[in-house]
Amino acid sequence: MITRKSLFKYTPRVVAAFILLQTLWFKFGIGGNAALKESKIIFVHLSQSLLDTGQYEGLFRLGTGMAELLVSIALFTRYAGYGALLGVVIMLGAILSHLLLIGISINGDHGQLMVMAVIVLICCVKVAFNERNNTVLKRFI
């Protein structure tokens, strides 16, 4: 039976993992060439903005994808708090990248990627707060 407590505990984990896993179709090219091309455009722009060269696109794209996969897995283990903290850091980076480097609306998405980053950030903050006693946060909160 689903209790209110378990619903509040697992909903943010499921939502964050669902969004993060969905983006892997683009980052790893699983969704085909069109999806991979869209992701490459974003990460070339990011690489050029940060390092004045687009040659690190693959490193940024695949590195981000692997980190997001790790977060998605960790959210359902005893390391959920640490996964959530990593998710917070990744999403803060994504949001700052949108605001400062690549723009809110990318390839005509009307800010959908930015909104998903904010949703994942909120979910990860909730999980990190819930799991604060199982992480380094217990010293601070």
C-alpha positions in Angstrom: 0.0 0.0 0.0 1.3 3.4 -0.9 1.4 5.7 2.1 1.5 9.5 2.0 5.0 9.3 3.5 6.4 7.1 0.8 4.6 9.2 -1.9 6.4 12.3 -0.6 9.7 10.4 -0.4 9.7 8.7 -3.8 7.9 11.1 -6.1 10.8 13.6 -6.3 13.2 10.7 -7.0 11.1 9.3 -9.8 10.5 12.7 -11.4 14.2 13.6 -11.3 15.3 10.2 -12.6 12.7 10.2 -15.3 13.8 13.6 -16.7 17.5 12.8 -16.4 17.1 9.4 -18.1 15.0 10.9 -20.8 17.8 13.4 -21.7 20.3 10.5 -22.2 18.5 9.7 -25.5 20.0 12.9 -26.8 23.4 13.0 -25.0 24.3 9.4 -25.9 22.6 9.4 -29.4 20.3 6.6 -28.5 17.4 8.5 -30.0 19.0 8.6 -33.4 21.0 11.1 -35.4 18.5 14.0 -35.1 18.6 13.8 -31.3 22.4 13.5 -31.3 22.7 16.4 -33.6 20.5 18.6 -31.3 22.6 17.7 -28.3 25.9 18.3 -30.2 24.7 21.8 -31.2 24.1 22.6 -27.5 27.4 21.2 -26.2 29.5 22.7 -29.1 28.1 26.1 -28.2 28.8 25.5 -24.5 32.4 24.3 -25.3 33.0 27.3 -27.5 31.6 29.7 -24.8 33.8 28.2 -22.1 37.0 27.3 -23.9 36.9 29.1 -27.2 36.8 25.8 -29.1 34.1 23.3 -29.9 36.4 20.3 -29.8 35.4 19.4 -26.2 31.8 19.0 -27.1 32.0 15.2 -26.8 33.7 15.3 -23.4 31.1 17.8 -22.1 28.1 15.9 -23.6 29.2 12.4 -22.6 30.6 13.5 -19.2 27.3 15.2 -18.4 25.3 12.2 -19.5 27.4 9.8 -17.4 27.0 12.0 -14.3 23.2 12.3 -14.9 23.0 8.5 -15.2 24.9 8.1 -12.0 22.5 10.5 -10.3 19.5 8.6 -11.6 20.8 5.3 -10.3 21.9 6.7 -6.9 18.5 8.2 -6.2 17.1 4.7 -5.7 19.9 3.4 -3.5 21.1 4.0 0.0 23.3 6.8 -1.6 20.2 8.8 -2.6 21.4 11.8 -0.6 24.7 11.9 -2.4 23.1 11.4 -5.7 20.7 14.2 -5.0 23.7 16.5 -4.0 25.4 15.6 -7.3 22.1 16.3 -9.1 21.9 19.7 -7.4 25.4 20.6 -8.6 24.8 19.4 -12.2 21.5 21.3 -12.4 22.9 24.5 -11.0 25.6 24.2 -13.7 22.9 23.6 -16.4 20.8 26.5 -15.2 23.8 28.9 -15.0 24.9 27.7 -18.5 21.4 28.5 -19.8 21.3 31.9 -18.2 24.9 33.0 -18.9 26.2 31.1 -22.0 23.8 29.3 -24.2 20.5 31.1 -23.7 17.2 30.0 -22.2 15.5 29.0 -25.5 17.7 26.6 -27.5 16.8 25.4 -31.0 13.3 26.8 -30.6 12.5 24.7 -27.5 10.9 27.8 -25.8 12.9 27.1 -22.6 11.8 23.5 -22.2 15.3 22.3 -21.3 15.7 25.1 -18.8 12.3 24.3 -17.1 13.3 20.6 -16.9 16.6 21.6 -15.2 14.7 23.7 -12.7 12.3 20.8 -12.0 15.2 18.4 -11.5 16.9 20.9 -9.2 13.8 21.2 -7.0 13.4 17.5 -6.8 17.1 16.9 -6.0 17.0 19.6 -3.3 13.9 17.8 -1.8 15.7 14.4 -1.8 18.9 15.9 -0.4 16.9 17.5 2.4 15.0 14.3 3.1 18.3 12.3 3.2 20.3 15.0 5.1 21.0 12.6 8.0 22.6 10.1 5.6 25.0 12.6 4.0 27.6 15.1 4.9 24.7 17.6 5.3 24.0 16.3 8.8 26.9 18.4 10.1 25.3 21.6 8.7 21.5 21.1 8.9 
